[in-house]
Amino acid sequence: QVQLVESGGGLVQAGGSLRLSCAASDTFAINTMGWFRQAPGRQRELVAAIISGGATKYLDSVKGRFTISREDAKNTINLQMNSLKPEDTAVYYCAADPRPWARSYDYWGQGTQVTVSS
């Protein structure tokens, strides 16, 4: 069982930046790691994902603003969020799965709130 713990959420003004981190208890069997978000009244959506080897993919609305990175030595992934917009406000969840480019993820963190004020 892999445990994921997110950190780094908070309140920021529009145009500002936040960095989210997700520490995994074990990444030996993990291939895909990703960040999802869910805003009130909306479906959860994949924001960014990264697989072993470093290939990444992003939600169109965050391309050029968000960067996902992976530190395997620390069992950690990060999400650098720049030029934040009020519509980025959501609970952000870290997720992980043994399969490359998984469509469903086996492991989830507890979530961290990101609030962007206008």
matplotlib code that plots the C-alpha trace (Angstrom):
import matplotlib.pyplot as plt

x = [0.0, 1.5, 0.7, 0.7, 0.9, 0.4, 1.7, 2.0, -1.6, -2.8, -4.3, -2.7, -3.7, -4.3, -1.0, 0.9, 2.6, 2.3, 4.3, 2.6, 4.6, 3.6, 5.6, 5.1, 5.9, 7.3, 7.7, 9.3, 6.1, 4.9, 5.0, 2.5, 2.1, -0.3, -2.1, -5.9, -8.1, -11.8, -13.6, -17.1, -19.8, -17.3, -15.9, -12.4, -9.9, -6.4, -4.1, -0.7, 0.9, 4.4, 5.7, 8.9, 11.4, 10.0, 7.4, 4.6, 1.2, -1.0, -4.5, -4.8, -5.8, -2.6, 0.0, 2.7, 1.8, 2.2, 5.1, 5.2, 8.5, 9.6, 12.4, 12.7, 15.5, 13.1, 9.9, 8.4, 6.6, 6.0, 3.6, 4.9, 1.9, 2.6, 0.3, -2.5, -6.1, -9.2, -10.5, -7.5, -9.2, -9.8, -8.8, -5.7, -5.0, -1.8, -2.3, -0.1, -0.4, 1.8, 0.8, 2.2, -0.3, -2.9, -6.5, -7.5, -5.2, -4.8, -3.4, -4.6, -3.5, -5.9, -5.9, -4.7, -6.8, -5.6, -7.5, -6.7, -8.3, -9.1]
y = [0.0, 3.3, 6.4, 9.9, 13.1, 16.5, 19.8, 23.4, 24.5, 27.8, 31.2, 33.4, 36.4, 36.0, 36.1, 34.6, 31.2, 28.1, 24.9, 21.7, 18.6, 15.0, 12.6, 8.9, 6.2, 4.0, 4.5, 1.2, -0.1, 3.3, 4.4, 7.2, 10.0, 12.9, 15.9, 16.1, 18.9, 19.2, 22.5, 22.7, 21.5, 20.3, 17.0, 16.0, 16.6, 15.6, 18.6, 17.1, 13.6, 12.3, 8.8, 7.0, 8.4, 11.9, 12.3, 14.6, 15.7, 18.7, 19.9, 22.4, 25.3, 25.0, 24.5, 27.1, 27.9, 24.7, 22.4, 18.9, 17.3, 14.1, 13.5, 9.8, 9.9, 11.6, 9.7, 13.1, 14.9, 18.6, 20.9, 24.4, 26.7, 30.1, 32.9, 31.5, 32.4, 32.3, 29.4, 27.3, 27.3, 23.7, 20.9, 19.4, 15.7, 13.7, 10.2, 7.3, 4.1, 1.2, 1.5, 4.0, 6.7, 5.1, 6.2, 5.2, 5.6, 3.1, 5.5, 8.9, 11.6, 13.4, 16.6, 20.2, 23.3, 26.0, 29.2, 32.0, 35.4, 37.9]
z = [0.0, -1.1, 1.0, -0.4, 1.6, -0.1, 1.1, -0.1, -0.7, 0.5, -0.4, -3.1, -5.2, -8.9, -10.8, -7.9, -7.5, -5.3, -5.2, -4.2, -3.1, -2.7, -0.7, -1.5, 1.1, -1.7, -5.4, -6.2, -7.9, -9.1, -12.7, -13.2, -10.7, -11.1, -9.8, -10.0, -8.8, -7.9, -7.5, -5.9, -8.2, -10.8, -11.8, -10.8, -13.6, -14.2, -14.1, -14.8, -14.9, -15.1, -15.7, -15.0, -17.4, -17.1, -19.9, -18.8, -19.9, -18.9, -18.9, -21.7, -19.4, -17.3, -20.1, -19.9, -16.3, -14.3, -14.3, -12.8, -11.7, -10.1, -7.6, -7.4, -4.8, -2.5, -3.6, -4.3, -7.1, -7.3, -9.1, -9.6, -10.3, -11.7, -13.0, -10.9, -11.8, -9.7, -11.8, -10.5, -7.1, -6.1, -3.8, -5.4, -5.0, -5.6, -7.1, -8.2, -10.1, -11.2, -14.8, -17.3, -18.2, -16.0, -16.6, -13.1, -10.1, -7.3, -4.7, -3.5, -1.1, 1.2, -0.8, -0.3, -0.8, -3.3, -3.3, -5.7, -5.0, -7.6]

ax = plt.figure().add_subplot(projection="3d")
ax.plot(x, y, z, "-o")
ax.set_aspect("equal")
plt.show()
